[in-house]
Amino acid sequence: MALIGALIGYVLSLFILVLLVRMVLDWIQMLSTSPSAEWLVKGRRIAHSCTEPIIAPVRRILPPIRAGGMSIDLAFTLVFIAAIILRSIAFSL
């Protein structure tokens, strides 16, 4: 059982890492004043394709909150926190 828990924990750690990459690349593109670089577009595409199948169903239930000209994606935050909690549970098995 410990082997399965460790394997699931490592998969969740990788998923959390991809979520962090997605967040950083989204912020880089949002704050960038110049046209997007090719590596940025490819990186965002890869990060979104890995994480969007998990975040999209949560976003349908919990839509982003509008705050003036920006929106706060609560689905991303919820998935991130859930992944951290599940990872700690998986490693404790």
C-alpha positions as CSV (number, residue, x, y, z in Angstrom):
1,M,0.0,0.0,0.0
2,A,2.9,2.3,0.7
3,L,4.2,1.9,-2.8
4,I,0.8,2.9,-4.3
5,G,0.6,5.9,-2.0
6,A,4.1,7.0,-2.9
7,L,3.3,6.7,-6.6
8,I,0.1,8.7,-6.3
9,G,2.0,11.2,-4.2
10,Y,4.6,11.7,-6.9
11,V,2.0,12.0,-9.6
12,L,0.2,14.7,-7.5
13,S,3.6,16.4,-6.9
14,L,4.1,16.6,-10.7
15,F,0.6,17.9,-11.2
16,I,1.2,20.6,-8.6
17,L,4.5,21.5,-10.4
18,V,2.6,21.9,-13.7
19,L,0.0,24.0,-12.0
20,L,2.7,26.3,-10.7
21,V,4.3,26.5,-14.2
22,R,0.8,27.3,-15.6
23,M,0.4,30.1,-13.0
24,V,3.8,31.6,-13.7
25,L,3.4,31.5,-17.4
26,D,-0.1,33.1,-17.2
27,W,1.3,35.9,-15.1
28,I,4.2,36.4,-17.5
29,Q,1.9,36.7,-20.4
30,M,-0.5,39.0,-18.5
31,L,2.2,41.4,-17.4
32,S,4.2,41.3,-20.6
33,T,4.1,44.5,-22.7
34,S,5.6,42.9,-25.8
35,P,4.1,40.2,-28.1
36,S,4.3,36.8,-26.6
37,A,7.4,34.8,-27.3
38,E,7.1,31.4,-29.0
39,W,8.4,29.5,-26.0
40,L,5.8,31.2,-23.8
41,V,2.9,30.2,-26.1
42,K,4.1,26.6,-26.3
43,G,4.7,26.4,-22.6
44,R,1.2,27.8,-21.8
45,R,-0.3,25.4,-24.3
46,I,1.4,22.4,-22.7
47,A,0.5,23.5,-19.2
48,H,-3.1,24.2,-20.0
49,S,-3.5,20.9,-21.8
50,C,-2.3,19.0,-18.8
51,T,-4.3,20.9,-16.2
52,E,-7.5,22.1,-17.9
53,P,-9.2,18.6,-17.9
54,I,-9.1,18.8,-14.1
55,I,-9.8,22.5,-13.7
56,A,-12.6,22.9,-16.3
57,P,-15.3,20.8,-14.5
58,V,-14.5,22.6,-11.2
59,R,-14.8,26.0,-13.1
60,R,-18.3,25.0,-14.3
61,I,-19.4,24.7,-10.6
62,L,-17.3,27.5,-9.2
63,P,-16.9,30.3,-11.9
64,P,-14.3,33.1,-11.6
65,I,-15.1,36.1,-9.5
66,R,-15.0,39.4,-11.3
67,A,-13.3,42.2,-9.5
68,G,-13.2,45.3,-11.7
69,G,-11.2,44.6,-14.8
70,M,-9.8,41.3,-13.5
71,S,-11.2,38.0,-12.4
72,I,-10.0,35.6,-9.7
73,D,-10.1,31.9,-10.8
74,L,-11.3,30.1,-7.7
75,A,-11.4,26.8,-9.6
76,F,-7.6,26.9,-10.0
77,T,-7.1,27.7,-6.3
78,L,-9.5,25.0,-5.2
79,V,-7.8,22.4,-7.4
80,F,-4.3,23.5,-6.2
81,I,-5.3,23.2,-2.5
82,A,-7.1,19.9,-3.1
83,A,-4.0,18.5,-4.9
84,I,-1.8,19.5,-1.9
85,I,-4.1,17.9,0.6
86,L,-4.4,14.7,-1.5
87,R,-0.7,14.5,-1.9
88,S,-0.1,14.7,1.8
89,I,-2.7,11.9,2.3
90,A,-1.1,9.8,-0.4
91,F,2.4,10.1,1.1
92,S,1.0,9.2,4.5
93,L,-0.4,5.8,3.3
